[in-house]
Amino acid sequence: MAKIKTASDSLTIMTNIVLPNETNSLRNLFGGELLAKMDRCASISAARHCERRVVTASVNHVSFNHPIPEGGIVVLESKVSRAFSTSMEIYVDVWLDDPIAGKKIHTNEGIYTFVAVDEFNKPVPIPQMEPESDLEIERFKAAFRRRELSLILSGRMKPQESVELKKLFCQ
Ligand SMILES: CC(C)(COP(=O)(O)OP(=O)(O)OC[C@H]1O[C@@H](n2cnc3c(N)ncnc32)[C@H](O)[C@@H]1OP(=O)(O)O)[C@@H](O)C(=O)NCCC(=O)NCCS
């Protein structure tokens, strides 16, 4: 029987402190630095899920909601939100952790698509993922339309071929 995994199986947590050479002119974490950290974290989740070599196929969405200052403690948490045939969606949540004030602020999120590949860079099948918590279920459900949108934007799918997106806009 094919292996079924949970989101927790791919949970990856990376904690960093923002150093001066990673900041912009406002002394906040530079966006590109954060993107690289998010991609790294997401790629570990993807590899943990499929136990294969993985590549980034698409960055579907990134939001920068709150600046992260120099010296700030950044916590990235990523998990597989849905597995398809050879591709999987990974959700990355970013937090600014202030242990002195005892506060944790959700600063960013990013949604990535990774593909499991063999040694010839050919996509290979991956295990399915069963969501458990309410949030995992919500993200799992919405992943299908995000996949359609990403495929349309990358020219891999015609808008009229979509199922979930059509339901969203045409009903
Ligand atoms: C990603 C890659 C392996 C896909 O290879 P391909 O031969 O086009 O394979 P397919 O068309 O069969 O697509 C494979 C899967 O990826 C998905 N996919 C590909 N591009 C996608 C995109 N932009 N958004 C969402 N899913 C995408 C397909 O839907 C398919 O999913 P499924 O098997 O779960 O249904 C290939 O394009 C690649 O190697 N890209 C470069 C990756 C890389 O170097 N990343 C690092 C960038 S620095």
The ligand as an ORCA input file, in Angstrom:
! r2SCAN-3c Opt
* xyz 0 1
  C      10.112     21.520    -12.037
  C      10.491     20.559    -13.161
  C      11.218     19.343    -12.585
  C       9.203     20.097    -13.826
  O       9.586     19.246    -14.879
  P       8.598     18.957    -16.141
  O       9.332     18.051    -17.041
  O       8.059     20.215    -16.652
  O       7.513     18.068    -15.451
  P       5.932     18.058    -15.504
  O       5.337     18.930    -16.554
  O       5.576     16.607    -15.528
  O       5.546     18.665    -14.079
  C       5.842     17.956    -12.898
  C       4.935     18.454    -11.808
  O       5.266     19.810    -11.510
  C       4.110     20.607    -11.538
  N       4.512     21.951    -11.933
  C       5.414     22.292    -12.853
  N       5.491     23.639    -12.923
  C       4.628     24.126    -12.008
  C       4.240     25.438    -11.603
  N       4.778     26.529    -12.177
  N       3.314     25.569    -10.634
  C       2.767     24.484    -10.038
  N       3.086     23.207    -10.384
  C       4.004     23.044    -11.355
  C       3.228     19.911    -12.569
  O       1.873     20.292    -12.424
  C       3.463     18.470    -12.206
  O       2.733     18.177    -11.021
  P       2.051     16.730    -10.702
  O       2.951     15.657    -11.233
  O       1.951     16.698     -9.224
  O       0.717     16.752    -11.378
  C      11.399     21.250    -14.241
  O      10.654     22.308    -14.839
  C      12.672     21.807    -13.642
  O      13.631     21.089    -13.439
  N      12.696     23.111    -13.402
  C      13.872     23.764    -12.796
  C      13.824     23.610    -11.271
  C      14.945     24.352    -10.608
  O      16.071     24.351    -11.079
  N      14.612     25.032     -9.510
  C      15.531     25.837     -8.799
  C      15.465     27.206     -9.318
  S      16.861     28.135     -8.844
*
